[in-house]
Amino acid sequence: MSDYLGVSSSLNGRRWVGPTADDDRQAEAMSQQTALPLPLCRILVRRGVAPEQAETFLEPTLKDLLPDPLTLKDMGPAAARFLKALQSDERIAIFADYDVDGGTSAALLLDYLRRTGRDATLYIPDRIKEGYGPNVPAMEKLARDHSLIVCVDCGTLSHEPIAAAKGADVVVLDHHLGGEILPPAVAVVNPNRQDESGDYGQLCAAGVVFLMLVEVNRQMRSTGKSGPDLMAMLDLVALGTVADVAPLTGVNRALVRQGLKVMAQRQRIGLVALGDVARMNSAPTPYHLGFLLGPRINAGGRIGQADLGARLLACTDMVEARAMADRLDQLNSERREVEAQVRDVAMDQAEARGLDAPLVWAAGEGWHPGVVGIVASRLKEATNRPAIVIGLDGDEGKGSGRSISGVDLGASIQRLVAEGLLLKGGGHKMAAGLSVARDQLEPAMARLSELLDKQGAGAAGPADLKLDGILMPGAATVELIEQLDGAGPFGAGAPAPRFAFPDVEINFAKRVGDSHLKVTFGDGLGARIEAIAFGAFDGPMGEALLNHGGARFHLAGRLEINTWGGRQRVQLRLEDAARA
């Protein structure tokens, strides 16, 4: 594969990779056949969409893409048991994970029950005192006062805690990798059970909970009654899906697309309060969900009150919602400070070990368990390698890992548990958690590195910059961006289109804040585009473009619409540059 525009090493040290000649031919043929713009056809070709599928791809519907809930094992019994508890007015407890997927899953059930005139007890474990997932004391306590416990975004590997829930039935709605033996629950609904096909393995827990509620409504209809409007709950499913970095393809794409429309109606009080405190001033996008709302909901589980995020999402009182949103915003600021301290030390440690190994890892005394996952994400992004970050306390370390595309971290972690090198561990392909004895830390990380190397983790260079083609400044219009958005929403597994603007001149360049750069560029023929490059001065690109001296550049990035004072303008989110 040849370097696109001849860029083998950009100002950020990346190789540019563009569409192949065959991709270009297919895109041109699709454009002629469908009358869709060529840049849009390039994106559709990259997604494997045939010309005759273009129309339905650009207008995905849940009706076409949502699977029959009963295709997932145990779904029938799970929905029937939930419905029985609801109709018999039994006491229900919801045991949820402390992250956004757990919070949105719990809020979905609380919202559904409230709409039927019922309520439930919400239990979210304390990350530091109890750790991830059901534990024996909590399940014993809940079982004394409730006849049904629903575990969401956890529970698939919780054999002993579920067995301890004497006198109560347990239903598990999860998506984390399952073991060979399932826990003693009435139902374990999980697209990543070992006996599942894996066709819907990309669903997050909120997606699994939504499917169960679809089946509950269906069973209710068979008795002549109707359940709550599930479409109104898709804002929660969208938030859980994006925040859990689930791929925005197939049914997830339809769930998120519809969920964003629901969220834009500002009907959910908790999300309105959180959006206001996060200064969200435009229609919601996956960016807002993943980088503004998600981190704030997570902050409660990371360094504050574990159930704060889920309670906010299910809240119906605006005064209470605003107070919780303010508290989460404050906790998020505190989380950022703790994260920055750990990140700097972890990066130094990882560099000392070597950033070209199949696994990048760091471990430190007393590192806060609530930030190790975020720091692992930062290490992964900086190195294009799977990363593990571990906080040590006494004889044990608790850590979190993030993976890169094509490398299954969760399965490798489970293998280490089976081999006795880890005390506990589990997760899914892209993210996992673990507990390790201090004296086993080095051998465990060496073995994990070996397993990941076999999956090709050590082969990746600095991430190639994948481009969807060339655009001239005059062709980048608001109308084109709106047409490109038809192929969205964009996020994990469905990257936003990225274009190169070749051989342009820099008309204006200014440093903004500590590390950002504002640029205006054009082709010398009249058309000009404004661009913003966040963190440009963290690498060589900022100085090179600021002090351009009249040199011409190839610029690459993602197009977006900047709305200011009621006017819409094209803006480039500048990601990379190379000398022309």
C-alpha positions, 0 to 999 in steps of 0.5 A: 500500500503506497503512502497517500500524497507521498506522506510516509512520516507526517509532522506527527510521525504518521504514515498517511493511508488513503483509499485504494484504486479499487475503492476509488473505482467503486465509489465513483460507480456508486456515485454515478448509480445513486447520484450521491456525492463522491465523498459520501460514496467513499465512506459507504464503500469503506463500510462495505455498503453496496450501491443497492444498500446505500439508501437503507444504510443512510436511513437505518431503522430499529425495525430492520436491525433490532434482533428478536430478543429471543435469539439470545439464550435465557431471554424468555425466562429472564423477561418472564421472571421480571414480568412476574415480579412486576405483576405480583408487586414483588420487591425487586433489587437492581445490582449494577456496575459503577460505570456509565453502562451499569448506570444507564442499564440500572436507570432503564429498569428504574424508568420502566418500573416507574412508568408502570407504577413500581419501584426498585432498590438500587445497589451499586458497589463501592469501587474501593471497598467492594470492587467490581460485581456482586459480592457475597455480603451484598447479595445475602443482604439484598436476598433477605428483603427482595425476591428478585435481584437483577444484575446489570453489566455484571454477574456472569462470573459471580458464581459464589455471590449469586449462590449466596442470594438464598431465597431470591431469584437472580437474573443476569443481564450482562455483556462481559466474557463468560466462563465455561460454567454459568452462575446459578441464576434463573437466567443469564442473558449475555451475547458473550456467553461461550455458548452464544453465536457472538452475532450480537457480541457488540451490544453493551449491557444497556442494549441487552437490558433494552432487548429484555424490556422489548421482550417484557412488553411483548409478553405483556401484550400477549395478556392484553396489556401494553407496556411503557414506550420503549422508544423514549428510553433510547437516550439511555441506551445511546449513552451506555453504548457510546460511553462503553466504546461499543462499536457503532455498527449494525444494531448499535448504530441504529440504537445510537442514532435514534437515541440521539434524536430522543436526547435532543428533545431534552425530556430526561431531567437528569440528562438536561441538568448534566448537559447544562452543567457540561455546557452542551450548547448544541444537539447531542452527538457521540462526542458529547456522550463520550467526552462530556456526559460519560466522564461526569456520570463515571466520576461518581463511581470513580472517586465519589458516591458510586450510585450518583450517576444512575440516580441522576439518570433516573431522577424526576425532580429538577432541583435534585437533578441539578444538585447531583449534576453539580456534584458530579461535575465537581467530582469530575474535576477532582478525578482529572487532577488525580488522573494527571498525577498518575498519568505522568508517573505511569507514562515515565514508567512505561517509557522506561520499560519500552513503548514498542513491547506488545503490552505497555504497563505501569504499576504504582503504590496507592494509585487510585482504582478509579483512574487506572482505567482512564490512564490505561486509555491514555497509554493505549492512545499514545502508543497504539499498544494494549495497556494495563495500569495497576494500583498497588495496595498491600500484597495486592494490585488492582488494575484496568486495561484497554486494548487496540482493534484486533487484540482481544484483551479480555480473553487473554486476562481470563487465560491468566486467571485460569493459569493462576497468575491473576487472582481475578480478572475479566472483561471484553475485547477492548477493556478488562479489569484484574487483581494480581498478587504483588509477588506475581506482578512481573510474571503475570505481565510478562505472560500477558505480553506474550499472549498479546504478542501472539495476537499481533499486538507488537506489530503495530507502528504509530497508528496510520492515519486513514484518510477517505480521500482528497477535498479542495477547500471550495468543496467543503460545504455545510451541505456536504457535511450534513450529507456525510452525517447520514453515514453516522453516527460516528465513533468506535468501530465507525470512525468519522470521515477524514479528508486531506486538503492537499498543497494549501497555503496557511493564511493565518495561524495563532496559538490558543491557550497552552497547546492549541492552534487556530489556522485559516488555510486556502488553495489560493483560488478564493476558498478558505477554511478555518481549522482548530488543532487541539494539543498541536503544541504537544508535538512538532505540528504546532510550531511548524504551522505557526512559523510556516514562513510561506511554505505549503502543506497537506492538512488532514482532519475531520470536517464539522459545522461550527455554529456561532451567532446563528451562522453555520461555518465549515471548520476542520478539526485538524489532526495532522499535517505534512509539508507539501 
